[in-house]
Amino acid sequence: MGLARPKGWRCAGPGELLPFSAMLDPRCLADRRQEIEESCRKRGIKADVASAVASYEQVAARQTELNDANRRRNEHQKAGKQKLDDEQRAAHTAEGRALKEAVARIEADLAVARADLEERAGALPNFIHPDVPEGGEEDFRLLRRVGEPTTFDFEARDHLELGIQQGLLDFEAGARVTGNKFYYLKNGAVLLELALQRYALDILIEEGFVPHITPDLARPEIVAGIGYNPRGEETQIYSLSNADLCLVGTAEITLGGLHADAILDEDDLPLKLAGISHCFRTEAGAAGRESKGLYRVHQFTKVEMFVITRPEDSEAMHENLLAIEERIFGGLELPYQVIDIASGDLGAPAFRKYDIEAWMPGRGEGGSYGEVSSASNCTDYQARRLKTRFRRKDTKKNELVHMLNGTAVANSRAILAVLENHQRADGTIGVPKALQPYMGRDTIGPGTSSS
């Protein structure tokens, strides 16, 4: 049986404000222990939930002790207002000094206990939607396929071969100047990159998103608040050695940080933010034929969707983000499939995640689907650490928001998919109709200006 919760502490309701920066509510660890352990098991994460529960009990005990010590100290101070003789005054002063020292000692112990709790609770992942399929990377649920895999009546090339032959990509120069997995875009690929950004952005503006160009750097606490590890061997984030800053892996980080420690009006929700940023990822351990060329690189440009909403609206908003992504990739005339990501392939913040995988004729042996977009509902997992709240109109209480993110277009993979699916026998690449107004042409390749 766990310790009783100290007065004023209770298990929070959905989305309720909490004074901890851990991403799960520490005060509900014991009550929802079975759910948390099941989430860790399904994700394949080894996490010591028992230690986190024990750590919470230590915090609860120290908090109760502090409350009692402060009560005694207040009573002592009231007693000091009475008329006392010299001997009583001296005893009262000595007792007051001892109570003050006791309060300071307990506060120090509480700070240590809270730090331990935040570390242990912070290692725990989000809960999992009950409909998420269980398993690893290959155990996703196929929701639908749109279009048939592209076939050709000529010997098709992969995007790397096309890009080099048509003067669109230069990975050799990127490696010489910066390192492996860096590259130059040239000629028509530059126009394609810019066209993809504007095409996606125009759709998002039409859908009510406010466009932003975000910083490419963020403080480690913002990175950690979103759920990325800014330091250590497992990180996918680059850190600056001469500043307390990290290069962002996605505009999700900077858009989420935009409203950190804020209390929003309920009438202003949902907040729909679109962000253009460069993205930097170490891609530690990434290798293999399927990761070649533009599929997995250290730097790319992305248009990101980020939504802050009320808890009761987040699941419907998740479906809406997916619908927008399908509109974008359908407009690029790409065959694709939509999958419900399995539990073992979810990142720690995600309650549920959908991926769009486009058909890539040059991927693997004979073509396969590859991820081009994702949409995640992170519920209140990020909001708790970022302390992003909203005020209910009816109750006037502050609650944690829910946060969602989705890829409108990651340019490197979108360019890959367009080049491979729209290639022609003569080596040129057809430009999808949706991009032609932005490109000012219908073809990329020899015989077209700027390739």
ROLO-705511 format. One record per residue (C-alpha): residue in three letters; x, y, z. Coordinates in pm, 1 decimal, decimal comma. Layout:
+-----+----------+----------+----------+
:   r :        X :        Y :        Z :
+-----+----------+----------+----------+
: ALA :        X :        Y :        Z :
...
+-----+----------+----------+----------+
This chain:
+-----+----------+----------+----------+
:   r :        X :        Y :        Z :
+-----+----------+----------+----------+
: MET :      0,0 :      0,0 :      0,0 :
: GLY :    145,9 :    336,3 :   -103,6 :
: LEU :    177,2 :    643,5 :    112,7 :
: ALA :   -122,4 :    871,9 :    139,1 :
: ARG :   -102,3 :   1172,1 :    -89,7 :
: PRO :    -27,8 :   1492,7 :     99,4 :
: LYS :   -306,5 :   1745,0 :    133,6 :
: GLY :   -359,0 :   1942,7 :   -185,8 :
: TRP :   -209,0 :   1671,9 :   -406,6 :
: ARG :   -427,3 :   1447,7 :   -619,3 :
: CYS :   -421,8 :   1251,7 :   -941,4 :
: ALA :   -483,9 :   1501,4 :  -1218,4 :
: GLY :   -764,8 :   1469,4 :  -1466,6 :
: PRO :   -700,5 :   1460,5 :  -1841,7 :
: GLY :   -477,9 :   1749,7 :  -1939,1 :
: GLU :   -466,7 :   1907,8 :  -1592,2 :
: LEU :   -179,0 :   2134,1 :  -1491,2 :
: LEU :     93,7 :   1965,8 :  -1288,8 :
: PRO :    392,6 :   2116,8 :  -1106,1 :
: PHE :    636,8 :   1857,3 :  -1240,5 :
: SER :    836,7 :   1870,5 :  -1562,2 :
: ALA :    827,9 :   1492,4 :  -1607,2 :
: MET :    622,8 :   1396,8 :  -1911,9 :
: LEU :    386,1 :   1163,0 :  -1727,7 :
: ASP :    191,6 :   1271,5 :  -1421,5 :
: PRO :    407,1 :   1141,7 :  -1132,9 :
: ARG :    112,6 :   1152,1 :   -896,0 :
: CYS :    -69,3 :    890,4 :  -1100,9 :
: LEU :    223,9 :    649,9 :  -1134,1 :
: ALA :     86,5 :    411,0 :   -875,5 :
: ASP :   -275,4 :    438,6 :   -994,0 :
: ARG :   -185,2 :    374,7 :  -1359,1 :
: ARG :    121,2 :    160,3 :  -1301,0 :
: GLN :    -20,6 :   -133,5 :  -1495,0 :
: GLU :    -93,7 :     87,3 :  -1798,3 :
: ILE :    254,4 :    237,2 :  -1787,1 :
: GLU :    419,9 :   -104,3 :  -1761,9 :
: GLU :    207,1 :   -225,6 :  -2052,7 :
: SER :    306,6 :     77,6 :  -2260,8 :
: CYS :    675,0 :      7,8 :  -2190,6 :
: ARG :    632,8 :   -361,1 :  -2273,8 :
: LYS :    456,9 :   -288,7 :  -2604,2 :
: ARG :    719,6 :    -33,3 :  -2700,2 :
: GLY :   1005,1 :   -267,3 :  -2609,0 :
: ILE :   1136,0 :    -15,8 :  -2355,5 :
: LYS :   1304,7 :   -125,9 :  -2035,0 :
: ALA :   1189,1 :    119,5 :  -1772,5 :
: ASP :   1192,5 :     87,5 :  -1394,4 :
: VAL :    835,8 :    186,0 :  -1311,8 :
: ALA :    868,0 :     47,5 :   -958,2 :
: SER :   1155,2 :    285,6 :   -883,3 :
: ALA :    955,7 :    576,7 :  -1021,6 :
: VAL :    663,3 :    485,8 :   -792,9 :
: ALA :    898,5 :    454,3 :   -495,2 :
: SER :   1055,8 :    787,4 :   -584,3 :
: TYR :    711,5 :    949,7 :   -590,6 :
: GLU :    640,6 :    807,7 :   -243,7 :
: GLN :    963,0 :    967,4 :   -120,5 :
: VAL :    852,3 :   1302,0 :   -261,1 :
: ALA :    507,8 :   1261,4 :   -104,7 :
: ALA :    661,9 :   1179,5 :    233,4 :
: ARG :    901,3 :   1475,8 :    221,2 :
: GLN :    618,3 :   1708,0 :    111,4 :
: THR :    398,6 :   1593,0 :    399,9 :
: GLU :    692,0 :   1642,1 :    637,6 :
: LEU :    746,1 :   1992,1 :    500,0 :
: ASN :    377,8 :   2080,9 :    533,9 :
: ASP :    384,5 :   1969,1 :    898,9 :
: ALA :    705,9 :   2160,1 :    968,9 :
: ASN :    566,2 :   2478,5 :    814,6 :
: ARG :    244,6 :   2438,6 :   1016,5 :
: ARG :    446,4 :   2409,6 :   1338,9 :
: ARG :    655,7 :   2708,6 :   1241,5 :
: ASN :    346,9 :   2920,6 :   1172,1 :
: GLU :    197,2 :   2821,7 :   1507,0 :
: HIS :    527,5 :   2909,2 :   1674,3 :
: GLN :    532,3 :   3252,0 :   1508,9 :
: LYS :    177,9 :   3321,4 :   1629,1 :
: ALA :    275,7 :   3220,3 :   1981,1 :
: GLY :    562,3 :   3468,8 :   1965,1 :
: LYS :    315,3 :   3756,6 :   1944,8 :
: GLN :    208,1 :   3687,6 :   2303,3 :
: LYS :    370,9 :   3866,6 :   2595,2 :
: LEU :    676,8 :   3664,9 :   2705,0 :
: ASP :    932,6 :   3716,4 :   2979,1 :
: ASP :   1304,0 :   3709,9 :   2901,4 :
: GLU :   1345,1 :   3340,0 :   2971,7 :
: GLN :   1041,7 :   3250,3 :   2762,2 :
: ARG :   1160,5 :   3480,7 :   2482,4 :
: ALA :   1502,5 :   3311,6 :   2472,2 :
: ALA :   1345,3 :   2964,7 :   2461,8 :
: HIS :   1102,9 :   3081,2 :   2193,6 :
: THR :   1387,6 :   3221,6 :   1983,1 :
: ALA :   1588,9 :   2901,0 :   2011,3 :
: GLU :   1286,2 :   2693,8 :   1915,6 :
: GLY :   1218,5 :   2922,2 :   1618,7 :
: ARG :   1575,6 :   2882,9 :   1498,2 :
: ALA :   1547,2 :   2503,9 :   1520,8 :
: LEU :   1218,2 :   2505,6 :   1327,5 :
: LYS :   1370,1 :   2727,4 :   1058,7 :
: GLU :   1665,6 :   2492,4 :   1022,5 :
: ALA :   1433,0 :   2192,1 :   1007,1 :
: VAL :   1227,7 :   2352,1 :    729,4 :
: ALA :   1545,9 :   2431,4 :    531,5 :
: ARG :   1671,8 :   2073,9 :    575,4 :
: ILE :   1341,0 :   1922,7 :    462,8 :
: GLU :   1322,7 :   2159,7 :    163,7 :
: ALA :   1670,2 :   2046,3 :     56,8 :
: ASP :   1571,0 :   1679,9 :     94,5 :
: LEU :   1251,6 :   1746,8 :   -103,3 :
: ALA :   1447,6 :   1912,1 :   -384,4 :
: VAL :   1672,6 :   1605,0 :   -411,2 :
: ALA :   1372,4 :   1370,6 :   -404,4 :
: ARG :   1189,1 :   1572,4 :   -670,8 :
: ALA :   1495,9 :   1572,7 :   -896,9 :
: ASP :   1520,0 :   1194,7 :   -863,3 :
: LEU :   1149,2 :   1159,3 :   -938,8 :
: GLU :   1167,9 :   1380,7 :  -1245,1 :
: GLU :   1460,3 :   1179,8 :  -1380,0 :
: ARG :   1283,8 :    846,9 :  -1326,6 :
: ALA :    939,7 :    962,5 :  -1443,7 :
: GLY :   1096,8 :   1148,4 :  -1736,3 :
: ALA :   1232,1 :    818,0 :  -1869,3 :
: LEU :    879,8 :    677,9 :  -1906,6 :
: PRO :    705,0 :    695,9 :  -2246,5 :
: ASN :    354,8 :    819,7 :  -2318,2 :
: PHE :     53,6 :    593,4 :  -2295,4 :
: ILE :    -55,0 :    410,0 :  -2612,1 :
: HIS :   -385,5 :    438,5 :  -2796,9 :
: PRO :   -578,6 :    111,3 :  -2757,0 :
: ASP :   -607,8 :     67,9 :  -3134,3 :
: VAL :   -232,4 :     83,0 :  -3197,1 :
: PRO :   -110,1 :   -254,4 :  -3333,7 :
: GLU :    143,3 :   -433,6 :  -3118,0 :
: GLY :    484,7 :   -524,6 :  -3254,7 :
: GLY :    791,2 :   -380,9 :  -3424,0 :
: GLU :    872,2 :   -185,6 :  -3738,0 :
: GLU :    715,4 :   -438,0 :  -3976,3 :
: ASP :    400,5 :   -495,6 :  -3770,3 :
: PHE :    213,1 :   -181,2 :  -3874,6 :
: ARG :   -152,9 :   -193,2 :  -3973,6 :
: LEU :   -213,8 :   -105,9 :  -4340,1 :
: LEU :   -506,6 :    137,0 :  -4348,6 :
: ARG :   -525,8 :    197,2 :  -4724,1 :
: ARG :   -333,4 :    219,2 :  -5048,9 :
: VAL :   -391,3 :    494,2 :  -5301,8 :
: GLY :   -275,0 :    437,2 :  -5660,7 :
: GLU :    -78,1 :    149,7 :  -5807,4 :
: PRO :    302,6 :    122,1 :  -5789,3 :
: THR :    459,7 :    305,0 :  -6082,6 :
: THR :    583,0 :     86,7 :  -6368,4 :
: PHE :    790,5 :    179,2 :  -6671,6 :
: ASP :    839,7 :     43,8 :  -7025,9 :
: PHE :   1207,4 :    134,2 :  -7001,8 :
: GLU :   1489,6 :     63,1 :  -6758,2 :
: ALA :   1414,9 :    297,6 :  -6471,5 :
: ARG :   1685,3 :    469,6 :  -6267,6 :
: ASP :   1689,3 :    548,0 :  -5898,9 :
: HIS :   1691,2 :    911,8 :  -5787,5 :
: LEU :   2064,7 :    912,5 :  -5717,8 :
: GLU :   2150,4 :    805,2 :  -6071,2 :
: LEU :   1893,8 :   1044,3 :  -6218,7 :
: GLY :   2012,0 :   1330,9 :  -6004,1 :
: ILE :   2375,6 :   1286,0 :  -6096,5 :
: GLN :   2309,6 :   1234,7 :  -6468,9 :
: GLN :   2082,6 :   1538,2 :  -6493,8 :
: GLY :   2302,6 :   1765,6 :  -6281,2 :
: LEU :   2053,2 :   1788,6 :  -5997,0 :
: LEU :   2241,4 :   1632,8 :  -5703,4 :
: ASP :   2604,6 :   1639,1 :  -5594,1 :
: PHE :   2681,4 :   1414,4 :  -5299,0 :
: GLU :   3054,7 :   1401,2 :  -5374,7 :
: ALA :   3093,4 :   1776,2 :  -5328,0 :
: GLY :   2879,4 :   1757,5 :  -5013,6 :
: ALA :   3110,5 :   1491,2 :  -4870,6 :
: ARG :   3422,9 :   1693,4 :  -4955,2 :
: VAL :   3291,1 :   2015,9 :  -4806,9 :
: THR :   3093,9 :   1886,0 :  -4507,6 :
: GLY :   3092,8 :   1506,6 :  -4481,5 :
: ASN :   2899,8 :   1196,3 :  -4580,0 :
: LYS :   2523,3 :   1228,8 :  -4614,1 :
: PHE :   2548,0 :   1598,7 :  -4702,6 :
: TYR :   2472,3 :   1712,5 :  -5056,4 :
: TYR :   2418,5 :   1999,1 :  -5296,6 :
: LEU :   2094,3 :   2054,7 :  -5486,5 :
: LYS :   2146,1 :   2212,5 :  -5827,2 :
: ASN :   1954,1 :   2344,6 :  -6125,3 :
: GLY :   1598,8 :   2210,6 :  -6146,4 :
: ALA :   1626,6 :   2039,9 :  -5807,9 :
: VAL :   1658,7 :   2383,8 :  -5647,0 :
: LEU :   1338,7 :   2497,0 :  -5815,0 :
: LEU :   1169,8 :   2172,4 :  -5712,9 :
: GLU :   1277,4 :   2223,2 :  -5350,8 :
: LEU :   1132,4 :   2574,6 :  -5342,4 :
: ALA :    816,6 :   2468,8 :  -5528,3 :
: LEU :    747,1 :   2192,5 :  -5276,8 :
: GLN :    775,6 :   2436,9 :  -4988,3 :
: ARG :    537,0 :   2688,3 :  -5138,8 :
: TYR :    292,6 :   2422,1 :  -5258,6 :
: ALA :    266,1 :   2271,5 :  -4909,6 :
: LEU :    253,9 :   2611,1 :  -4741,3 :
: ASP :    -31,6 :   2733,9 :  -4961,1 :
: ILE :   -236,9 :   2425,9 :  -4871,0 :
: LEU :   -166,9 :   2477,8 :  -4501,0 :
: ILE :   -263,1 :   2846,4 :  -4515,4 :
: GLU :   -588,7 :   2743,3 :  -4683,3 :
: GLU :   -640,5 :   2497,1 :  -4394,7 :
: GLY :   -602,0 :   2776,0 :  -4137,7 :
: PHE :   -236,5 :   2730,9 :  -4038,9 :
: VAL :    -27,7 :   3036,5 :  -3949,3 :
: PRO :    303,8 :   3021,1 :  -4139,9 :
: HIS :    636,4 :   3061,6 :  -3958,8 :
: ILE :   1000,1 :   3041,9 :  -4054,8 :
: THR :   1151,1 :   2915,6 :  -3731,8 :
: PRO :   1501,5 :   2930,8 :  -3583,7 :
: ASP :   1724,6 :   2635,3 :  -3666,2 :
: LEU :   1854,0 :   2632,4 :  -3309,3 :
: ALA :   1685,2 :   2572,8 :  -2975,3 :
: ARG :   1779,8 :   2553,0 :  -2610,8 :
: PRO :   1830,3 :   2199,2 :  -2472,3 :
: GLU :   1534,8 :   2236,4 :  -2233,4 :
: ILE :   1301,2 :   2304,9 :  -2528,1 :
: VAL :   1445,6 :   2008,0 :  -2718,8 :
: ALA :   1396,4 :   1787,0 :  -2414,3 :
: GLY :   1048,8 :   1928,2 :  -2355,6 :
: ILE :    936,9 :   1807,4 :  -2697,3 :
: GLY :   1075,5 :   1462,7 :  -2619,8 :
: TYR :   1412,7 :   1454,6 :  -2794,4 :
: ASN :   1730,2 :   1367,1 :  -2609,1 :
: PRO :   1959,9 :   1668,3 :  -2661,8 :
: ARG :   2269,8 :   1497,3 :  -2521,3 :
: GLY :   2424,5 :   1154,5 :  -2485,1 :
: GLU :   2512,1 :    860,3 :  -2706,8 :
: GLU :   2152,3 :    792,7 :  -2815,0 :
: THR :   2079,3 :   1144,7 :  -2933,7 :
: GLN :   1988,9 :   1222,2 :  -3295,2 :
: ILE :   2045,0 :   1592,5 :  -3225,3 :
: TYR :   2355,7 :   1798,9 :  -3299,1 :
: SER :   2471,9 :   2018,1 :  -3008,7 :
: LEU :   2692,9 :   2327,1 :  -3033,1 :
: SER :   3011,1 :   2295,4 :  -2832,0 :
: ASN :   3049,8 :   2667,5 :  -2765,3 :
: ALA :   2687,2 :   2749,9 :  -2678,7 :
: ASP :   2398,0 :   2602,1 :  -2483,6 :
: LEU :   2207,2 :   2537,1 :  -2805,6 :
: CYS :   2111,4 :   2247,0 :  -3032,1 :
: LEU :   2040,7 :   2227,4 :  -3403,5 :
: VAL :   1676,9 :   2128,1 :  -3441,4 :
: GLY :   1578,8 :   1797,5 :  -3598,4 :
: THR :   1236,5 :   1936,6 :  -3688,6 :
: ALA :   1035,1 :   2257,8 :  -3657,4 :
: GLU :    815,5 :   2062,8 :  -3414,5 :
: ILE :   1076,8 :   2164,2 :  -3154,3 :
: THR :   1069,0 :   2537,0 :  -3224,6 :
: LEU :    692,3 :   2552,8 :  -3284,0 :
: GLY :    631,2 :   2367,5 :  -2957,1 :
: GLY :    867,4 :   2599,2 :  -2773,7 :
: LEU :    679,9 :   2900,7 :  -2908,8 :
: HIS :    413,7 :   2863,6 :  -2638,7 :
: ALA :    618,7 :   2711,0 :  -2357,0 :
: ASP :    507,7 :   2827,5 :  -2011,9 :
: ALA :    198,5 :   2995,1 :  -2160,3 :
: ILE :   -167,5 :   2999,7 :  -2058,2 :
: LEU :   -384,2 :   3019,3 :  -2369,4 :
: ASP :   -749,2 :   3117,5 :  -2399,8 :
: GLU :   -983,3 :   2830,9 :  -2481,8 :
: ASP :  -1139,5 :   3041,4 :  -2759,0 :
: ASP :   -799,3 :   3060,1 :  -2933,2 :
: LEU :   -776,0 :   2681,5 :  -2966,2 :
: PRO :   -687,4 :   2504,1 :  -3179,3 :
: LEU :   -366,7 :   2686,5 :  -3262,4 :
: LYS :   -254,8 :   2561,4 :  -3604,6 :
: LEU :    106,7 :   2646,9 :  -3681,1 :
: ALA :    307,5 :   2579,7 :  -3996,7 :
: GLY :    685,0 :   2595,1 :  -3972,9 :
: ILE :    959,5 :   2597,8 :  -4235,4 :
: SER :   1301,5 :   2504,8 :  -4103,3 :
: HIS :   1618,9 :   2325,3 :  -4186,4 :
: CYS :   1638,5 :   1994,0 :  -4003,3 :
: PHE :   1961,4 :   1841,1 :  -3875,8 :
: ARG :   1990,7 :   1477,0 :  -3766,7 :
: THR :   2290,5 :   1265,9 :  -3682,1 :
: GLU :   2115,4 :    954,6 :  -3820,2 :
: ALA :   2337,2 :    744,8 :  -3596,9 :
: GLY :   2345,1 :    383,9 :  -3713,3 :
: ALA :   2157,8 :    453,2 :  -4037,2 :
: ALA :   2302,0 :    258,7 :  -4328,5 :
: GLY :   2207,2 :     24,4 :  -4609,0 :
: ARG :   2079,4 :     36,6 :  -4962,8 :
: GLU :   1735,4 :    164,0 :  -4863,6 :
: SER :   1891,0 :    461,5 :  -4683,3 :
: LYS :   2104,6 :    576,2 :  -4975,1 :
: GLY :   2090,5 :    913,7 :  -5144,6 :
: LEU :   1826,4 :   1157,0 :  -5024,7 :
: TYR :   1630,3 :    906,2 :  -4818,6 :
: ARG :   1839,8 :    949,5 :  -4505,1 :
: VAL :   2058,7 :   1259,3 :  -4483,8 :
: HIS :   2199,9 :   1484,4 :  -4215,3 :
: GLN :   2030,8 :   1805,3 :  -4335,9 :
: PHE :   1708,1 :   1879,4 :  -4520,1 :
: THR :   1429,8 :   2135,9 :  -4531,9 :
: LYS :   1083,9 :   2055,4 :  -4402,1 :
: VAL :    741,9 :   2217,1 :  -4377,7 :
: GLU :    593,8 :   2104,4 :  -4047,1 :
: MET :    242,9 :   2117,3 :  -3902,2 :
: PHE :    202,8 :   2168,7 :  -3528,9 :
: VAL :   -130,9 :   2191,9 :  -3350,2 :
: ILE :   -216,6 :   2289,4 :  -2993,3 :
: THR :   -568,3 :   2187,2 :  -2901,1 :
: ARG :   -808,1 :   2091,5 :  -2624,1 :
: PRO :   -772,1 :   1731,3 :  -2502,7 :
: GLU :  -1117,3 :   1630,2 :  -2624,4 :
: ASP :  -1036,5 :   1749,5 :  -2977,6 :
: SER :   -696,7 :   1587,5 :  -3030,1 :
: GLU :   -803,6 :   1256,2 :  -3185,7 :
: ALA :  -1020,0 :   1430,3 :  -3446,9 :
: MET :   -733,6 :   1672,6 :  -3515,0 :
: HIS :   -498,9 :   1377,2 :  -3565,1 :
: GLU :   -725,8 :   1246,7 :  -3841,0 :
: ASN :   -738,3 :   1597,1 :  -3990,6 :
: LEU :   -357,1 :   1618,8 :  -4007,6 :
: LEU :   -348,5 :   1286,5 :  -4189,6 :
: ALA :   -611,8 :   1407,4 :  -4437,6 :
: ILE :   -401,0 :   1717,8 :  -4512,7 :
: GLU :    -91,9 :   1503,0 :  -4571,6 :
: GLU :   -287,4 :   1280,3 :  -4809,4 :
: ARG :   -406,0 :   1587,9 :  -4997,7 :
: ILE :    -47,7 :   1707,4 :  -5035,7 :
: PHE :     95,4 :   1376,7 :  -5158,2 :
: GLY :   -206,2 :   1298,6 :  -5371,2 :
: GLY :   -145,2 :   1629,6 :  -5547,5 :
: LEU :    210,1 :   1518,5 :  -5622,7 :
: GLU :     61,9 :   1224,6 :  -5819,1 :
: LEU :    245,6 :    966,1 :  -5611,3 :
: PRO :    120,5 :    617,0 :  -5524,8 :
: TYR :    120,1 :    584,0 :  -5147,4 :
: GLN :     -1,6 :    382,2 :  -4853,5 :
: VAL :   -119,0 :    492,4 :  -4509,2 :
: ILE :    -11,2 :    286,8 :  -4209,2 :
: ASP :    -89,2 :    282,8 :  -3838,3 :
: ILE :    253,1 :    253,5 :  -3673,3 :
: ALA :    302,6 :    -39,8 :  -3436,0 :
: SER :    379,9 :     12,4 :  -3068,3 :
: GLY :    746,5 :    -84,4 :  -3089,1 :
: ASP :    809,4 :    177,1 :  -3358,6 :
: LEU :    649,7 :    469,3 :  -3175,0 :
: GLY :    868,3 :    742,9 :  -3034,9 :
: ALA :    831,3 :    802,8 :  -2661,1 :
: PRO :    603,3 :   1109,9 :  -2696,9 :
: ALA :    355,2 :    954,6 :  -2942,8 :
: PHE :     19,5 :    822,8 :  -2825,7 :
: ARG :    -51,7 :    720,2 :  -3184,5 :
: LYS :    124,5 :    779,6 :  -3514,4 :
: TYR :     27,1 :    747,7 :  -3879,8 :
: ASP :    281,8 :    733,6 :  -4162,3 :
: ILE :    238,5 :    797,2 :  -4531,6 :
: GLU :    474,7 :    586,6 :  -4740,0 :
: ALA :    520,4 :    678,5 :  -5104,6 :
: TRP :    610,5 :    424,3 :  -5370,4 :
: MET :    979,1 :    460,1 :  -5457,0 :
: PRO :   1072,0 :    264,0 :  -5770,8 :
: GLY :   1446,2 :    275,3 :  -5694,7 :
: ARG :   1418,8 :    165,2 :  -5332,5 :
: GLY :   1547,2 :   -178,8 :  -5240,2 :
: GLU :   1531,8 :   -445,6 :  -5509,2 :
: GLY :   1259,4 :   -354,1 :  -5755,7 :
: GLY :   1095,7 :    -75,4 :  -5558,1 :
: SER :    910,1 :    -47,5 :  -5228,6 :
: TYR :    721,7 :    198,8 :  -5013,8 :
: GLY :    922,0 :    445,9 :  -4804,5 :
: GLU :    814,3 :    695,6 :  -4539,9 :
: VAL :    759,6 :   1049,8 :  -4663,0 :
: SER :    530,0 :   1188,5 :  -4394,8 :
: SER :    404,6 :   1118,3 :  -4044,3 :
: ALA :    139,2 :   1254,4 :  -3809,9 :
: SER :    155,6 :   1203,3 :  -3433,1 :
: ASN :    -79,5 :   1273,0 :  -3146,0 :
: CYS :    138,2 :   1332,4 :  -2839,1 :
: THR :   -157,7 :   1417,0 :  -2609,0 :
: ASP :    -35,1 :   1612,4 :  -2302,4 :
: TYR :    305,5 :   1440,7 :  -2289,0 :
: GLN :    499,1 :   1736,4 :  -2433,0 :
: ALA :    273,3 :   2003,4 :  -2286,2 :
: ARG :    341,7 :   1890,6 :  -1929,9 :
: ARG :    715,0 :   1958,3 :  -1951,9 :
: LEU :    671,2 :   2271,0 :  -2164,8 :
: LYS :    400,1 :   2390,9 :  -1921,0 :
: THR :    164,9 :   2490,2 :  -2202,3 :
: ARG :   -186,5 :   2531,9 :  -2067,0 :
: PHE :   -525,5 :   2677,8 :  -2149,0 :
: ARG :   -796,4 :   2828,2 :  -1931,9 :
: ARG :  -1139,3 :   2663,2 :  -1942,3 :
: LYS :  -1415,1 :   2918,5 :  -1995,7 :
: ASP :  -1668,2 :   2742,0 :  -1775,7 :
: THR :  -1450,5 :   2636,4 :  -1481,5 :
: LYS :  -1179,5 :   2906,9 :  -1507,8 :
: LYS :   -926,3 :   2631,9 :  -1436,8 :
: ASN :   -597,4 :   2586,1 :  -1619,6 :
: GLU :   -541,3 :   2254,7 :  -1798,1 :
: LEU :   -263,4 :   2110,7 :  -2009,1 :
: VAL :   -321,9 :   2127,6 :  -2383,1 :
: HIS :   -269,9 :   1841,1 :  -2625,3 :
: MET :     -0,7 :   1875,0 :  -2890,8 :
: LEU :     11,7 :   1713,7 :  -3234,6 :
: ASN :    258,2 :   1729,5 :  -3519,0 :
: GLY :    265,5 :   1624,7 :  -3881,5 :
: THR :    500,1 :   1646,9 :  -4178,3 :
: ALA :    350,7 :   1855,5 :  -4457,3 :
: VAL :    652,0 :   1786,6 :  -4676,6 :
: ALA :   1008,7 :   1675,6 :  -4601,5 :
: ASN :   1177,9 :   1804,6 :  -4914,5 :
: SER :   1455,8 :   1547,6 :  -4946,4 :
: ARG :   1221,0 :   1247,2 :  -4956,1 :
: ALA :    958,1 :   1430,8 :  -5158,4 :
: ILE :   1221,9 :   1516,5 :  -5421,2 :
: LEU :   1331,1 :   1151,7 :  -5422,5 :
: ALA :    974,3 :   1032,4 :  -5481,7 :
: VAL :    901,8 :   1289,4 :  -5754,5 :
: LEU :   1222,5 :   1211,7 :  -5945,7 :
: GLU :   1173,6 :    835,2 :  -5938,0 :
: ASN :    800,1 :    823,7 :  -6010,8 :
: HIS :    791,1 :   1093,4 :  -6278,5 :
: GLN :   1103,9 :    998,9 :  -6473,3 :
: ARG :   1081,0 :    950,3 :  -6848,0 :
: ALA :   1267,6 :    733,2 :  -7098,1 :
: ASP :   1468,7 :   1029,7 :  -7230,7 :
: GLY :   1603,4 :   1107,5 :  -6883,9 :
: THR :   1379,9 :   1406,1 :  -6813,6 :
: ILE :   1147,8 :   1425,2 :  -6514,3 :
: GLY :    787,4 :   1534,3 :  -6545,4 :
: VAL :    669,5 :   1798,8 :  -6303,0 :
: PRO :    337,9 :   1716,2 :  -6128,8 :
: LYS :     60,3 :   1954,8 :  -6233,3 :
: ALA :     23,4 :   2088,7 :  -5879,2 :
: LEU :    387,4 :   2206,6 :  -5885,3 :
: GLN :    394,1 :   2352,1 :  -6235,8 :
: PRO :    267,3 :   2699,0 :  -6134,6 :
: TYR :    550,1 :   2718,9 :  -5880,9 :
: MET :    815,1 :   2569,9 :  -6111,1 :
: GLY :    718,2 :   2766,3 :  -6420,8 :
: ARG :    773,2 :   2453,2 :  -6633,8 :
: ASP :    642,3 :   2102,8 :  -6678,5 :
: THR :    974,9 :   1922,6 :  -6717,3 :
: ILE :   1309,2 :   1895,4 :  -6538,1 :
: GLY :   1607,6 :   1784,8 :  -6740,1 :
: PRO :   1798,7 :   1839,1 :  -7066,1 :
: GLY :   1649,4 :   2095,8 :  -7297,9 :
: THR :   1471,5 :   2287,9 :  -7020,8 :
: SER :   1609,1 :   2611,0 :  -6883,0 :
: SER :   1792,4 :   2568,1 :  -6552,3 :
: SER :   1747,3 :   2190,9 :  -6605,8 :
+-----+----------+----------+----------+
